[in-house]
Amino acid sequence: MKVSRATHIALKPETVWAEVQTAGLLQHIAWPPVRFFPADDAAFECFQPEGCYQVKLRLFGMIPFGTQWIVSSLHEADGTQWPKRLRDDGYSALISKWDHWITVAPDKDGGTRYSDEVDVSAGVLTPFIGAFAQIFYWHRQRRWRGLAKSLAARRVIAAEMAAYQSAVEAGDDDRAWHHLERVHIVSQPFLGPHLASHRAMLRFAIEKRDWSEVLGQILRTILAPLGTLTGRLPVGNTGRSNVSAFAPMPVPDDLQLEIDQPDQGSR
């Protein structure tokens, strides 16, 4: 049974192609219905040509659903030529064939034309697995389009979290808080990353036994979804308990520069 879906992604095809090859993208766009965990507990970061990866599947992160082999291959046109394709010729005990092709090419109106094509074979279960694939790839492409809006911010957040971890390892609490504040500033427009920033602050406050900060972070974690729903988010707010949760603050110039330079295609 064959399933095919295509969509427009508001990013340059070079950016989309680079992301497609990462395991992090797979985890992001498949969440929450499916989570992938390396079967041998050895993390993999990207899909290599002729790669073969065994992963455990969990539905909604909790319900075990067996293991799956991801068998990857890259099919790139020479140089700057398009399209470029990633294949996963996967299988499992339940699904004898899961031949998935991702195709990335420039869209004539700007941005990227992105398509998923999968050929599924699972015996008498094929119609049910095929129906699941229809819904799953619709969901994945919806998540992809959403990610395109926040990709630049997520890259800044990742860099700041790495700097935060480095400061923690060096025992520099002030610098650690500085980087967590910068994560909060960048993450505010996006509910998931925004909540994650407060969870990181809460964990750090508990580690430091800073109970006033702990209470402040619990309150701000509760308020964050309300701010998203109402659209009343204080731009530039550092997210700490030592400032008002409702006070706008200046965004540092270097952060503003990175936020204002998303790698997006037009349409």
N, C-alpha and C positions, 0 to 999 in steps of 0.2 A: 504494500500500500504506500502510495507516494503522497507527501504533504509538502506544499510550497507556499511560502509567504514572503512578501517584500515590503519594505518601508523606506521612508526618507529619514536620514539622520543629519542633524544640523551641525556637522563637524566635517573637517577636511578628510578626504578619503585616506590620506597618509596617517592621520591620527586614528581613524577607525581601524585601519589595518593593523597598526601597532597594538592597539588595545585587544583586538580579536585574538591575538596570539598569546594573551596572558590568562593564567588560571583565575586571577582576581576578577577579571571581567565575567567569566563564566559563573563564578560564585555570586556576583552581584546581580546579574540579570536573571539567574535561575531562582533567586530567593524571593518569597519564602517557600513556595511549594516543594522545591527540591534543594537539598544541600549535598555537597560532595566532600568526602573525607578520604584522603589517601589510605589505601588498604594496608600499606606497610608503615604508616605513620611518618613517612618521609615526604615532606612538603615539596610540591613542584610549583614553580612560578610561571613557567611559560611552556607552550606546546612546541616541541622540536620536530623538525622533519623526521619522519619514520619513528616518531615517539610512540611508546606503549605504556599506558598508565592504568593501573587497577584502582578503582575508587569504590568506596562504600556509599550507597545512596540512603538518604534519610528524608522522608516526606515531612515537610514543615520542621525540619531539624531534629525531629524526635522519633519518628516511626521508622524502624529499619526496613529497607526495601531491597535487600540483597546487594550484590556487587556488579559493577559494570566495567568493561574494558574500554578505555578511550584510545583509539589507534589513530594518531594524527599524521597528516602529511600536508605540506605547503605546496601550492601550485601558483607560483608567481610569474607574471609576465615579465619580460626583460626590462630592467631599468624603471623608467617612469610609465611604462605601458600598463594598461588596465584591461580587463579586471584582474584582481588577485583573489585566490580561493584557498580556503582552509577546509580540509576534509577530516572527518572523524568517522572511520569505518569501524564503529564499535559493535559490541555484542555483550550478551550476558547469558546466564542460564535460562532466563525467561524469554529474552529477546534474541533470536539467532542473528538478526541483521538490523543494525541501526546505522545506516549509511547516510551521514549528514554532511552536506556541503554548505559552507558560508561563502557568499560571493560579495565582494566589495568593489565598487566602481564609482567614479564621479557621476553625480546626478546632473542632467542637462540644465537644471535650474539652480545649480550650486549645491554645496554639501555632498552627501554620499547617498547612493542607492545601495541598500543593504538587503540581501535576501537569504533566507533559509530554505533549503530543500532537503528532505529526508525520505529515504526509502526504508520502510519498516516491514519486518517479517517476524511474526511471533506465533505461528500456527493458528489455532482456533482463536487465540487472543488478539490476532492482528487488527480486527476492526476496533477493538477497545483501546489498544495501544495507539492506533492511528488517530482515534478521536482525542486521546490524551495529548498526542503530539500537536494537533491543531490548536488546542487551548494553550499548551505549554509554549509554543513558539509565538503565539499572539502575545502572551504575557512577557516573554523574553524581549520582544521587539518594543513593547510598551515601556519596559524598564530601560531599554537602550535609549529611547527617545528622551526619557526623563534624565538619564545619566548625562546626556549631551549638554543639558542645561547647567549641570553642576560639576562637570569634569575638571575644569580649571580650579575651582574651589577645593575639590577633593585632593588634587595634587598638592596644593598649598598646605592643606590640613595634614597630609601624610608627611610632608617635609617638616612641619612644625612639631608633629608628634615624635618624629625621629629626634629632633633637637631637644624636645622635652625629656625623652628617655636618656639621652646623653647627659643632660643636666642632672637627672636623678642619679645616674650611675656615678657622677662626679661629686654627688652630695651637695650640689648648689641649688638649694630650695628656691631662692629668689628667681634664678634663671628658669627653673622648672615652671614656676607659676607664670612667669612672663610668657613662655611659649604656650601654656594652656590658655592664657587669656587671648593670645593671638588666634588660637584654634577656635575659640568661641566667637570672636569677631567675624571670622570668615564663614563659620558654619551656620550662623543664625538664620539665613534665609531657607535652610534645608532641614526639615524636621528631624530626620534620622541622624545626620551628623551633629545637629544642635543638641539633641538628647545625649548623643555619645560624648560630646564635650563636657556636659555636666556630670555624666557618669565618671569620666576621667578625673574631673576636679573632686568629686565626692570620694573616690578611691584614694586620691592623694591626701585629701584632708583627713580621712580616717587613719591613713598611715602615719600622718604627722600629729595625730591626736588633737587636731584643731577643731574643737567641737562647735564653735560658733560658725566656722566655715562649713562644717558638716550640715548643720541646720539650714544654713543659707543655700547650700546646694540642693538639699531635699526640696526646699520651697521653690527654687528656680526650675528644678526638674518637673515639678507639678505645673508651673506657670508656662513652660515652653510650648506645649501643645496649644494652650489658649492663645498665646501670642501669634502662633501660626494661623489658627482659625480666624482670628480677628484681623490679622494683618498689622497688628500693632507691635512691631519689633523695634527696640531702640538701637538704631544703627551705631556701630562702634562700641557698644557696651561690652565690657570685659568679662562679664558673667560672674565676678567675684562677689562675696558677701560684704565687702568693704565699700561697695558702690550701690546706688539705687538700681534695682532691677528694671526700672522704667526710664532711666536717664540715657539719652543719646550722648555719644562721646565721639571725639575726632578719630577717624580711622588712620592709623599710621601710613605715611606716604608710600612706603615700600609695599605694604599689603594692598593698598588701593591700586597700585600699579599692576600687581600680579592679578588682582581680581578683574581689572579692566582689560586684560589681554586674553580673553578666552579664544581658543583655537576653533572658532565656529565658521561653518560655511553659511552662505546666505541662500535665501530662496525667494 
